[in-house]
Every structure is written in C-alpha cells, then in structure tokens.
Amino acid sequence: MPTSRVENQNLANGDNLEFFVNPNSTRTESVGVLHPVSWESLIPRWHFAMLNDVERNKAFETAIKHVIHPNSTVLDVGAGSGLLAMMAARQGASFVTSCEMIQPIAQMAKKIIAINGFQDQIKIVPKKSDDLIVGLDLAKRADVLITETVDCGLVGEGILPIIRHARQALLTPDAAIIPAKAVVKFSLLESDLVHNLNFASNAANFDVSSFNTFSTAGYFPVRLWIWPHRLLSKPTTAFEFDFRVDPLKPRQKEISVKVEHNGTLHGVVFWFDLDLGNGVVLSNAVDNEKSHWMQAVQCFEKPMFVKQGDLLKLMVQQSDTNIDFQITKA
C-alpha cells in the first residue's frame, strides 16, 4: 500500500489525520500531527440518540405519510443513516433523492438502504444540497422536501439557507415541505450551575477569569431539566417561520419581557416547536425529557439581579445559522 510521511508518521493512503496548527505562526514547523483518527471518531454521537428517538421517528413518518402519493418525487436533505428517505420510500414515493455531504455517512446510508431493500427507490448523492443539479443529481424538481437539519436552537445546522435554496432551485412551486413551520420560544433563566458551564472566575483560589476568552459566545446545548434552574419569565415567542413561503432571511427585533420572579438572570433558554404539517408537532421544550434534542442556552457574561415586575428589553437577532439575545434595557 502506498505510504507518505508527515511529521515522521507513516501514513497509509486513505488514512485520516488530526492536526494542531499554531494560529499565531505561519511557519511550517507550527503544524504537528497529533494522531491518526478513524472516520468513526469524526461522526457525532448525537446520531445515535436521534435514531433512537421514538417520538421523533413516529412524528416524521406520520407527516411523511400525509404528503406522499405514488407519483411523489422526494428530495431528502441530510441523509444521515437514510432513515427519512426509507420512510418516504416505504410510504410509496416513486423515487427519493437523498443528499449527504459527509462522505462516510453517505456511504453508510447507501449500505443501510440496500440492506433494507430500497436501493432501486433511493439514490444517495454525496453532496451538499446547494451543489445539487437538476437533470444530473435529480431527474427533475422534487415535489416533496424532507429535511431534519435542525439543532437545539433550530437554525444551527443551516435549515434556513437549505430550504431557501431548495425552493429556488430544486423544488416545484407547490412542493410539500417537511417541516412546514416552526416557532422559537424563550424564557429568562436563573441557574448558576448552567452559567458555570460557560464561565469561570475563581478555581482553587486562583483567578482564572481570562479563560473566559474561550467561552461560547452564542448558544450551546443543555438538557436543562437535569440542572437546578428557575425560569424567571413566561415563555415568549422570539421568531416564527413558515418554511413554505417566508423569505427566511436574517432579521432582528426588540422584545419586551416581564420578569415574573425575583432572582439572578444568568441568560436565556430557548427551544422550538417544529410543525411537520397536518397537526404533527415536535418540540424540545424544557419539559420534554424524552426528546434527543436538548435546549439551547445562551449565558450572559455578567449575571444581573432582576425583580418581579421588571420589564426587560432584549434585542433578538436571527441569522442563517444563529439566534442571539442581548439585553438592551433593564
């Protein structure tokens, strides 16, 4: 087998490597191979929780069943294991094109689809959806789009630009889209332990606050119900999305929120209600302990005391892949 040498490590053709690069230097000596890595170590573990999420699986198949007919041509964006594509095939779609940008996952999806006998009904394309070409990757524009490119904060995996592009270039004008709609809601959050997941000031009587340079600026996933916490406000709608007709462009707005309890404001927790169509809704709300999706939490750098009856103003910004909350007036 042909080999090459990088930083004194013998590499077989096809091996994958993990590198450390010194961002403060352009010298070639600053690049070092830490160790070879397998594809298995590069596949996020959440795939397994997602596959075993019974509520999610039942909801998607129910929604798919409502829109599929014998002549349906389906585009599935983000194939993963091939599960949603196989659901569409099982419900009678004439053909399913499923794209997956991560090559080893695309290869595995193709294998799983063949194991389950749908290889003649489903085509796996190892591309990003915005690289798909009608007439090459798809025989024609699809009349059903299925995508579950959704993270805990709804937008982090790029569902907005994915659907925006698909509507423009890959779908028929009257295509069914699963999910059809979504609502993002939030509450003010008190939880010093959750705040400590992203900020530190003192450790063993040492000032380590400079390490906060590495804290997450935006939201991150937290299974909130396992942490002591208190919601300081009622759930409030941040944004609504109609994936079928909305422009799905970046936007921002100021929202006033009434504080319901005295306490320390550490940040916000937010979640989505995902409308798959025909009354089928999935949610990762705080009280849903079964969902594989955690909640999205954004911690403020400096906690603040708030009183019952206070009216806080928050600027909420939504980009293609992020939702951000900032207090503008307390």
ABEGO torsion letter per residue (X at the ends): XBBBBBGGBBBBBGBBBBBBBBAABABAAABBBABBBBAAAABBAAAAAAAABAAAAAAAAAAAAAABBAABBBBBBGAEAGAAAAAAAAAGBABBBBBBABAAAAAAAAAAAAAAGAAAABBBBBBBAAABBBGAABABBBABBBBABBBAAGAAAGAAAAAAAAAAAABBAABBBOBABBBBBBBBBBBAAAAAAABBABBGGBBAAAAAAABBABBBBBBAAABBBBBABBBBBABBBBAAABAGBBBBBBBBBBBABBEBBAEBBBBBBBBAEGGBBBBABAABAABABBBBBBBBABBBBBBBGBBBBBBBBBBAABBBBBBABX
